[in-house]
Amino acid sequence: YLAVDRFYPEWDVWTQYVADVFSQFLVLDALKSSHPIEVPIGHPSEIDGIFDTISYATGSSVIRMLHDYIGDDAFRKGLHNYLKDYSYKNTVTFNLWSHLAKASGKPLIEVMSSWTLQMGYPLVTVYEEQQLNKTRVIKLTQQRFIADGSTDDDNLQWTIPITIFTKSNPKSIAKEILMDKPEITITLENISEDDWIKLNYNSIGLYRVKYEPKTLARLNEPIANKILSPQDRLMIQDDVAALCNAGHQSFVDYLKLLLSYKDEDNFTVWKSIASTIGNLSSLLEYTDYFDQFKKYRLNLCSSIQNRIGWDATTNENPLVAMLRPIILTLLGKSDDQAIIDEAKYRFQQHMSGNLIDPNIRPAVYVVVSHYGDKNSALSRVGRDIVWKFLQKNWTELVERFGENSVFLIYFVESGLCNFVDEKITSEIQSFFDSANTSTVTLAVKQVIETIKMRSNVLKRDSKAIEEYLLQ
């Protein structure tokens, strides 16, 4: 990512990194069934299970935060010296931190141990108090963020590089501090009462942020006007969605926040929004007010679709071409009749030899299949079909791909995580206990935890969401 950004800055790869890697780390490492980067291995069969998505996504996210904290020059110098000193030798994590600390002059050994030896990451909660003379006192607290909203019995703490920026200078950091306590207080000067502030500049720090309602509301304007970077626009809504899943906020708060994104035109931001909207759709499709949710979704996406249309323009930015199928799919699944009719027409033309633009072909296929002759509730049926397939063919899959294959982990995670009924978790656990495949042990725990969390969200927020959508 670092190299690509140097050669092709117009590709906006760091925003894509936040959506594809960083946000994935935040989802998985918030589960109780997560694990630290550094873990003991008791048997060779455990290795493939440990080198999973958490290890790679967490590892790269930690390095990204470290790179930003010490600066590019110090990072390159320390890494160069480390590779030189330990070429053709064995080494351990401590040696890397030592070389980077020496190059930067910063206390990296103390800072980084909390990120590699502990599982999870912190939730930083922001409290504000506006005082006279344009002074604002900010109190920050930290606690481990757990996806289901439960508390951390171990009271884990991190040493967090905190960055704050404000309305008066949105392109530079106003305050940078190392948070090494459960609670700290920061004073900001020249901040008017209506000025917005935001933590975690460019969303590089490995933490989620919870704002008070008034603080979050002030961010609507810089989101809508794209004053904030795409990374920050992406992570504000991603953090709120995660807080809603955990029960710290209601999903009504998320739906209200999303209205600030109606004119959003960044592919990666929309990719993240579409993912959350998709997860929410898979929950609400079980309710009586799902049609109202589809109307909300249609209202959210119509503005950007009117701007980008169906067909690419001359010299169009490649990211716009990547955005178009996301919007078409969202609108098509929201019962937008014009989109449905156009998708069916283009599909018919495609079958007659007039091929569909490859960039929008997946969207056309999805919309047409969604409104085909068979029951459109296929996604709900599909979950049961996948589960029955795994049960029937698990032994064959293990023999074909190998007991230690990461493909088995993928089958479990992708095939089972979208269930909503908590009752199925005991069935899943029982099956894989008898299957005795150690490689997927962590994946099964994560899937069960995810299903329970989704079930709790529906129980907790369903009534409030219904009232909001019907008003």
N, C-alpha and C positions, 0 to 999 in steps of 0.2 A: 504493500500500500504506500509506503514511504517513497519508494522508487517511482511508482506509477504517478504519484502526485507531483513529483519533481518534473517528470517529462510531459505529463498530460494534465495540468491543473484544471482544464476545462471539464474533465471527466468527473470532478467532484467526488473522488474515491473515498475521502474521509467520511462524507455523509453516508455513502454506501456501507462503509465499514461499521458505522454506528448502527445502521439498520440490520446488517447481516451478521455481524459478529458480536459487537458490544451489547446490543439488546438481547441477543440470544444468551450470552453469559448472564445477564441480569435476570433472565427468566429461570434458567437452570440452577444458578448458584443461590437462588432464594429458596430452593426446596430444602426441607430438612434432610433429605436423602442425598444432598450434595456431598462433596469431599474437597479437601484442600488441594492446592497444586502439588505440594510435597506430601506424599503418603507412603507408609511402609508397604512392601510387597511380601506376602507370606508364601506365595506359590506362583510359578510362571503363568498359570492359567488366568491369574488376576490381572496380568499386564494389559491385555487388550481392553479389558473392562475399565481400567483406570485411565488409559489414554483415550478418553472419550471427548465429547464436545465440550464438557466443562473444562477439562485440562487445557485444550487448545484455545478456546475462547477466553478463558480466564487468563491464561498465560500471556496471550497477545495483548489483552486489555491492560494488564499490569505493566507490561513493557511500554505500551503507549503512554500511560500515565507517568511512568518513570522518565521517559524521553522528554515529555513536556516539563516535568518538574526540574530536571537538572539542565535542560537545554541541549540543543543539537550538537554543539561543539564538544561539550563535556561527555555526552553519550558516545560519540564517535571515538574520542580519545580513550575513554575507559574501556570500551569494547575492543578497540584495536590492541591495547596493552594486554587485556585478558586473553584474547585469542593467541597473541604472541607468546605469552608466558606459559600457557597450558596447551600449546600445540603438541599433538601426539602424546598427551597425558590424560589421565582421569582428573575430574574436578567435581566440585560440589557448588551448590547455589551460593554459599557464603563467599566464595572466591570472586564470583561475578559482582556481588554487591560491594565487596572491598575495593575492587578496581574502579568501579563507577563512583564510589564515595571519594576515593583519592583524587579522581579527575575533576569532580565537581565541588569538593569541599563541603558536601552536605551529608547529614547523618543517615545515610541510606540503610545501613544495617538495621538500625532501630525502626526505621520507617517500613522497610519492605518485609520484615519478618511477620508483621501482622497481616500482610496480604498473601503470603505463600504458605504459612503454617496454620492459618485458620480457614475454615470454610465460611462461605457467605461474604456479605459486604454490608456496609452501614446504610441506614436511613438517616439523613440529616434533616431535622425539623427546624423551621425558621420562625422565630417570633420577633415582631417589630414593636417598637415604641417611638413614635415621633415626638421630638422635643422642640424647644424653642430654638431660634437662630438656625433653622435648616439643619438640625442635627437629628440623626436617626440611630437609635441603639438597637442592634441586632443580637438576639440571643440564639445560639445554635446548640442543639443537643444531638447526640448520636446514640443509636441503638441498632442492633442487628435487624435487617429487614428480612422477614420470613413471609413467603408467598401466601400462606393461609391466614396471616394476621396474628399468629400466636406469639407469645413472648419467648425470649431467649433465656433459658435457665442458666446458661454459663456466663451471661453478662459480658459478652465479647466486646472489645473495644479496638478501634483502629487508629493509626496515625494518618490523618487525612490531609492531603494538600487541598486547601479550600481557596477558591477564587471567587470574587464578587465583582460584577460590573453593573453599571447603572445607566439610567436614561440620559444623563448629561454627557456621557462618553461611551456609547454602546460598542465601540470597536476596540476598546482596551480595558485591561483589568484595573479596577479601582482599588482593590484590596486583595492581598495574597497572604495567607497565614497557614501555619501547620497546626491542625487541630489534634492535640495529643491528650485530650481530657474528655470526659463524658459531656461536659458543657463549657462553652466559652462565650464571651460577650465582646462584640465589636462595635465601635462607634464610627459612623460615616458622616462626613461633613458635606455641607452644600447640597443637601437632599431635601427638596420640597415635599410637602405632604402627599401630593398626587404623583410623585415620581416613582417609576418602577425600579426594582432591583432584581437581579437574578444571580443565583449561585451556579458555579460550575461552568466557566466560560468554555464554549465550544464542546461541552459535555465530554470532557476528557477524564475527569475524576471518577473513580469507581464507587459511586454512591448515588442513591436516589434522593430526591429532595421533596419534602412536603412543606407547602406554604399555607399560611392562614388564608381563608377565603378572600379577604380584601387584597392580600399580596398577589394571589393568583389572578384575581380579576384585573389588576393593573397590567398584567402581561398580555391581555387580549389585544391591546392596541399594537404593541411591537410585533406580535404574531401576525395579525391581519395585514399590517403594512410591511411585513418582511424586513423589519429593522434587525431582528435577531437572525443569526446564521441558520442555515438549514439544519445543522446538527442540533442546535438549541431548540428550534421549532419542533423538530422530531421528538426530542427527549422530554420536553414539557408534557406533551400529550401521552407519551409512553409511561412517564412516571405516574401521571394521574390515573391511567388505566391500571397500572400495577397496584396502586394504592386502593383503587376500587375493588380489584380482585381480592385484596387482603382485608377488606372491610374497614380500612381507615377513612374511606370516602365512599359516597354513593355513586353508582354509574350515571346517575342524573347529572352529577358534576362533570363527568366526562362528556356526556352528550351536549351539555351547554358549552363547554370549552371548544368542542369541535366546530361549532358555528363560526369561530374565528378563523377557521381554515378553509372557508368556502372558496376563496380566491387563491388558495395555495396552488403553485404550479411546479413544485419540485418533485421529481419522480420518487426519490427515496423517502421523502416525508410522506407522500401518499402511499407508498409501499407499506410503511409502518402503520399508517391509519387503516389501510385496507386489511392488514393482518388482524388488528384489534377488532375492527368491524366484523370481520369474518368469524372470529371467535365469539363475539357477542351474538351474531346471527345464529350460530350453531346452538346457543343457549336459548334464544328467544323463539326459535322456530317451534319449540314445544308449547308456546303460550298462545292465548286467544287473541293477542294484540300484535302478532307478528306483522300483519299487514300495515299497521301504523308505523312500525319500525322501518318497513320498506319505504314508506312515504318520507320518513325522516332522511333516510339514506339517499333517496332521489333528490330531495331538496339540497342536501349537502354537496352532491356531485354535479348538478346540472350546470352551474356557472362555468366550471373549468371545461366541461365537455363542449359547451358552446364556443369556447375559444380555440380548442385544439381540433375539433371535428373528427372525422373518420380517416382522412387521408393526409399523408405527409406533404409538407410544402417544400419548395426548393431551398436547399441549404439548411434544412431543419436540424436543430440540435438533437443529437442522438438520444439524449435523455427525455426529450418530448416524445420521441417514437416509443420509448420504453414506458412512458406514463400512459399513453393512449389506451393500451389494452386493459390496464388496471381500472381506468374510469369507465370504459365500455362494459367491462364485466360487472362492476358495481351497479351501474345503471340498468343493465340487462336483468340482473337478479332482483332489481327493485321494481320490476313490472313497468319499466319505461317502454311503452308500446312502440314508439318510433325507433328506439334502439333494437327492440326485438324484431320488428318488421325488416329493418335494414340488415340485421344479422342473417335472418332467414333468406333474404334476397341474395346477399353475397355468397351464402353457402350454396344456394341453387346455381348461381353463376359459376362457382368453383367446381361443382360437380359436372358442369357443362364444358369445362376446360378453361374458363376465365379465372385464373388462379387468384386467390386472396393474397394480399400483401402479407408476407411472413410475419411482420411485426404484430399484426392484429389477428392473425389466424387463430391463436389460442383463445382469444376473447370470443370470436365468432363461434368456435366449436362449443365453448362453455355455454354461451347464451342459447344456442340452438338446442343443445342437449338438455338444458335446463327446462326448456319449454317444448320438449318433444312430446310424442304421443303417450309415453309411459308416465307413471306417477312422478310429479315434479319433486316429491319429498324423498328423492333417491338418496340424498346424503344421509338421512336418518336410517334408511334401510341398509345403505352401504356399510355403515359401522358394524352392524350385525353380521353382514356377509363377510367382512374382513376378519372379524373375530372368529367366526366359524371356520373360515379358511385356515387361519393360523392353528387352531386346535386340531383340525383334521390333518394338516400337512406339516406340523412342526418337526416331527422326526425326520421327514424327507428334507426339510429346509436345513436342518442341522447337518445332515449327511452331505448335502450338496455344497454348502458354503463353509462347513467346518465349525466345530464347537466354539472356537475363539473368534469367529468372524464378526466384524463390526456391523455387517449387514443384518445380523440377527437383532442387534440393538436398534437399528433403524426400523426394522419391521415392527418391533414392539412399540417404540415411541410414536411412530407415524400412524400405525394402525389402530391404536387403542386410546390415545390421549383425548379424543373428542367426545367420549361418552359423558353423559351428565348424571345418570342414575347411579347413586353411590352403592346400590345393592350389587352391582356387577363387580365391584372391587374384590369381594371375597371369592368370586368365581375365578377371576384372573389370578389372584394370589394362589389359590388351590391348584390351578392348572400348572403354573410355572414351578411351584414347589415339587410337584410330582415329575415335572419334566427334567429337573435337576441340571439346568444349564447355567453354570455360574457366571458366564459372560454377561447375561442379561439381568442379573440380580439387581444391580443399581437401576437399570432402566425400568424394571417392573415397579420398584419402589417409587420412582419418579412419576410413572404413569398413574399409579394408585393415588398418590398425593395430589396430582393434577385433577383427577376425576373428582375427588372429594372437595377440592377447592371450587371447582366449577359448580358442583351441586350446591355448595354453601352460598355462592354468589346468587344463584337463581332464587334460593329460599329467602335470602336477605334483601335483595334489591328489586325483585320482580314487581311488587306493588307500586313502589315509587316510580319505576320506569314507566309502568302502565299509565299512571296518573300524569306524568310529564308528557308522554306521547299523545295522550287523548285531550290535552288541554287546548 
